[in-house]
């Protein structure tokens, strides 16, 4: 176990247990970052985990639906998802891959499982866009598993760098406005990892397998719990320890500090902008 004596760690501010919900055409999800946390975890808006080997839980998928004003990040651990949109784009998201979609001024797309049995497991994270970029041109980036940089620490912690950078290694995606850090960590039993997080960034972690202990107090975070991390100005990052092995997501981002007005799949800065989005969608001018 390697611990840096001068490393100042963030601690746990709040633990959140996800709520089971149904979305799309009846897909069963665990929603762990909910609207009541949007201001505290700005720029992050939502985090869903989907995990089931029962086809009845996921086969109906997410038929055509709109988005405006933010980005969606879909990360698949198991299974395959086909996406299509109203601009004619199409792609297949396979195990280990990431789709980074910028909804911008508006997009209508579908996300449908490309399998009839077996495990479907992954996450969708919503990240807000600044006001100046909310009406930007929409677009996708499909990133296969082999294109996501990874590194392994001296203690055997495997880090997949979806966004941001770790030890000078740039992740698959960079964003200027929110500077997101988005990591998938696999921690073997008995390992410690000190993850650096930029000062001022809001941060959280989500354990999806096993259990970890956080900070100097060693507070436990169990599987399917989200931990909101303190945002102290002098912290270097967060110290994580796993006694029995764990897998988790770690996310951090620079807050936008702008008004957040959401109506379902639209996230804007004012009620008037939401009403405009609804009108344009209903009139077919989306």
PEVENWO-V649544 format. One record per helix or strand. SS is the DSSP state (helix for helix, strand for strand). FROM is the first residue (numbers start at 1). TO is the last residue. If there is no record, write none. Layout:
# PEVENWO-V649544
{{SS;FROM;TO} {SS;FROM;TO}}
This chain:
# PEVENWO-V649544
{{strand;9;9} {strand;12;17} {strand;19;23} {strand;27;33} {helix;35;37} {strand;44;52} {helix;55;57} {strand;62;68} {strand;70;78} {strand;81;85} {strand;90;93} {strand;98;102} {strand;107;113} {strand;120;128} {helix;131;133} {strand;139;143} {helix;145;147} {strand;150;152} {strand;158;163} {strand;165;166} {strand;169;170} {strand;173;173} {strand;181;187} {strand;191;196} {strand;201;214} {strand;219;222} {strand;225;229} {strand;237;242} {strand;246;254} {strand;261;263} {strand;266;268} {helix;271;282}}
